[in-house]
Amino acid sequence: QESPEEYVVRVTLAKAQAGVRRIRERHLISYPVLAADTTVEIDGKVIGKPEHEADAVAILQRLSGRTHRVLTAVALSDGIRVEHLTNVSEVRFRPLENAEIRRYVASGEPLDKAGAYAIQGRAAAFIEHISGSYSGIMGLPLFETAALLRQARERFQRIRARFPADAPVFQPAGALHVRRHGRALDVLASGNSPHLLE
């Protein structure tokens, strides 16, 4: 049986691969693809996005007064290799009244969120304690994302060092651009260039 960790990594890698395919099919510049996926786990079971309002109510009732885990995986793919990291945090909800759960669900906020809540939204009032990464709970763990970008920059700086500064554009099929003076690498390291799939 697939664990929550295996599940979130599998979904994230599938998103990264889908992004790479989409770039190739549309003949776009092959910048790296950054993909992420978040899931909630309680009692060893994965809780995704609610299917409808009644499902959102049931999920929040289950989380009420308890601690659950939030797992977010992030992956960076250049079309040839994929690196990924996973962030795991714990969130404890205070006991919730049914009336406030229904008001929250009626707002529409939880309907497209894993675990039926958004920590950055109205559900912040439900949260008694977190242990881990706030950005990971939101859906894009910044520590892990920055680590992947640093690794990519270091890898391509090593590649760039093998070529003279006036070398022509080097672009293996499906790989990142390594342009004259390393412009593509500098953009990559800034965190501004990757296509993002959430």
Stockholm file with secondary structure:
# STOCKHOLM 1.0

chainA/1-198         QESPEEYVVRVTLAKAQAGVRRIRERHLISYPVLAADTTVEIDGKVIGKPEHEADAVAILQRLSGRTHRVLTAVALSDGIRVEHLTNVSEVRFRPLENAEIRRYVASGEPLDKAGAYAIQGRAAAFIEHISGSYSGIMGLPLFETAALLRQARERFQRIRARFPADAPVFQPAGALHVRRHGRALDVLASGNSPHLLE
#=GR chainA/1-198 SS CCCHHHHHHHHHHHHHHHHHHHHHHTTCCCCCEEEEEEEEEETTEEECSCSSHHHHHHHHHHHTTSEEEEEEEEEEECSSCEEEEEEEEEEEECCCCHHHHHHHHHTTGGGGSGGGCCTTTGGGGGEEEEESCHHHHHTCCHHHHHHHHHHHHHHHHHHHTTSCTTCCCBCCTTSCCBCGGGHHHHHHHHTCSSEEEC
#=GC SS_cons         CCCHHHHHHHHHHHHHHHHHHHHHHTTCCCCCEEEEEEEEEETTEEECSCSSHHHHHHHHHHHTTSEEEEEEEEEEECSSCEEEEEEEEEEEECCCCHHHHHHHHHTTGGGGSGGGCCTTTGGGGGEEEEESCHHHHHTCCHHHHHHHHHHHHHHHHHHHTTSCTTCCCBCCTTSCCBCGGGHHHHHHHHTCSSEEEC
//
